[in-house]
C-alpha cells in the first residue's frame, strides 16, 4: 500500500507499512550555523542530524525556500533508508509543512501536516502524544490562512490528547493554549483570549509560587492583552505583581524594574480626562511610577543605565505631563532629553523620539462598523468580509494636540458612519510634540490610516 504525498510541486510516494513499535526521534544537538552545505554521498556524520541542522538554520535566517528544500532532502533520505520510522518520517513531514507555512504555502502545508498526523495514527493510535506537535502546526496553518474556526477545533484536539497523556492541568499545555490565544486574537475574540490566559496563569500558579520568577512571561502576556482591551486598572494590578516579583528577587533599585515602572505609569494615562471620585489619587500615583523609573535610571547612570535609558525615562515623564496638559513640566523634561540625546552616538534616537510626532494616546476606533452583528467572528471566514480604509490628514500643535483634521481618502466612499467615527476619534489623539533645536514646534503633515472590515449591507444602510 502507499499514500501519495505532495511536497510543494514534487510528488513523493510514501510507503505505508504495518504499525511498528514506537521509536524515539533522534534529535540533533549541533549548534546553529547558517550555511550548512547541501549533503551528498560523501558527507560524513549523521545525515539526518545534519539535514535538521540545515533546516533549523534556514528557518532561523528566514530562508523558507532553503528550509523547505532541506526538509524535502531529509524526507527523501529517510524514505531511502532501511531504518526509517514513522516518528522520523512524520517529523520530516512536519518540518516541511512548517517551512511551507512560514513561506505562505498554506495548501501544501496543510496536506503535509495531515499526512504526518495520519502516519502517526497508523503507527500508534488516535490519542498518541506524538500527534500534539503536528496538530499544533496544522492549527497554526489554519490560523495563518484565516480559517480560525478550524484552527480552534484542531487546537482543541491537541489539548485533549495532552490532557489524556499528561493530565488535565500541566504547564506542558501552555504552548497549546498560547496558540489558541493568538487565534482568538486574530479572530477578534479578545474576551475568549483573556479567559485562556487566565487558564495559563492558573497552570503556572499550580506549579510555581504566586511570586516566582517563572510567572513573569505569562503575567507579561496577560498585562499586554488587558492593555489591548483597555482594561487598564486590571493591567495595573498585574504590573504591580510583576514589580513585586522583580523587587523581591533583584532588589528595589535594580534597572530590571525600570520598564515595569514605566508600564505602570502608562496605565494611568488613559484616565487623564476622566472625572472619577475615588480614594486613590490616581494621577499622582501615575506620576510617581514615572519618577521611580527615572530615579532608578539616575542611580544606575554610571553602570547598567546609560544616557540612552536615562533619556527614555525622562521622555516618559514628559509624555505623562503632555497627556495631563501640564505644558511647562512636559517641556522641562523634553528639554533635558534633548540634551541627553544630543551626543553624537544618540542623534538617531533624538531624530526618532523628539524630532517627529510620536502618538501617546490613540483610542481604538474599532475595526467593525457594527458591534452587534450577533455572530462569532471566530466562525466567520474573513473572505466573506470586505476590507476598507479611511486616511486622515492633520497637524500636531506644540502642546501635542491634533488640529486641522481632513479626511483625504475613503474606501468605500460615502460610508458616513465610519467617517464620523474616524473624524471624532482622531480629534482626541494626543502626540508627543515635535522639537527643533530643543524647542517645541507645530508638526508638519501627519497621516493616519484606519483599516476596517464591513459588509455591503453596512454601507447600503448607512
Secondary structure, 3 states (H helix, E strand, C coil): CEEEEEECCEEEEEECCCCCCCCCCCCCCCCCCCCCCCCCCCCCCCHHHHHHHHHHHHHHCCCHHHHHHHHHHHHHHHHHCCCCCHHHHHHHHHHHHHHHHHCCCHHHHHHHHHHHHHHHHHHCCCCCCCHHHHHHHHHHHHHHCCCHHHHHHHHHHHHHHHHHHHCCCCHHHHHHHHHHHHHHHHCCCHHHHHHHHHHHHHHHHHHCCCCCHHHHHHHHHHHHHHHHCCCHHHHHHHHHHHHHHHHHHHCCCCHHHHHHHHHHHHCCHHHCCCCCCCCCCHHHHHHHHHHHHHHHHHHCCCCCCCHHHHHHHHHHHHHHHHHCCCHHHHHHHHHHHHHHCCCHHHHHHHHHHHCCCEEEECCCCCCECCCCCCCCHHHCCHHHCEEEEEEEEEEECCCCEEEEEEEEEEECCCCHHHHHHHHHHHHCCEEECEEECCEEECCCCEEEEEEEEECHHHHHCC
